[in-house]
Amino acid sequence: MYAEYRKVVVAAVLFFGACEALAQEAKAQAETGALADGVSSMVGIAAGAPLNPLLPVFGAALKAAAFQHAESLPETERPRAYAMAAAGWQGSAAGNACVAVSAVSGGAFLPACIVVGVAWGWNTWNASEGERRDAQRCAVLRASAGNPKLRCASMRHRIELAAASTPTFIAAQDLVAP
């Protein structure tokens, strides 16, 4: 009944999902990845991809357990746990989205979806390197100071997009000799 709307739904979810994939803190990346993985799994199932329909249910339970475990870790170990979760879930979401598009288009590029998922996960992991490094430095600082409760200024580090420089046109007439 809804077969004619599958392509529109898949395209809309992929478009709006890509807008969310900006640089974020590791915890926010993990939350975004968990949501994107769940939604992309459901979209893949709706698109007719060969996925287990219980996958989103089991995935939600595992994600809740992973978040609870990460919150129980010391502050300096949380960025690594969140970054690992974010890399896995965002990579899985990218792979699921690729599978959904492949299922709608006939399945021609289904094997490439594994590469898409791994590449997206690897990129997500690399994007959180600064935050993970700051957490390691904070742990070393606390150990050397002998104060496990020492506040580290770098622990609230936010991943920021580099400001893109705007090219300016300089004409030969604008150059002046000293």
C-alpha positions, 0 to 999 in steps of 0.5 A: 500500500505504501510502496510508492512512498518508500523512496520519498520517505527514505530520501527525506530521512537521509536528507534530514539525518545528514544535517545532524552530522556536524561536529559535537562533543562525544556524548552528543555524538553518541546520542545522535548516533544512537538515534540515527541508528534506530531510525535508519534501521526502521527505515531500512526495514520499511524500505524492504531491506533484509533486516531483522524487524526486532533489531531496533528493539534489541538495539535500544536495550543495548544502547541504554546499557551502553549509556548507563555504563559510560555514565558510571565511568570516571570523568576522564574515561567517558569521552573514550566510551562515548566516542566508541559508541558514537563511531559504532552507531553512526557507522551503523546508521550510515550503513543502514541508510545505504542498505535502505537506498540500495533496497529501494534502487534494486540492491545493486550496490549493497556490498559497498554499504559495509565500506560506507558504514566503516568509513563513517564510523572511522571518521566519527572516531577521528573527529573525537580525538581532541576530546579523548586526548584532553581527557588523557591529559586531565588524568595525567594532571590529576595523578601528578597533582595527587588530587583526583577531584582537580577540575581540568579546564580542557575537559569541557572542550568542544569540537569546533568547525574550523572557520572557513577563510573567504578568498579575497580578490586582489588586483594588481592595481591594489598592490603598492610598493613600500 
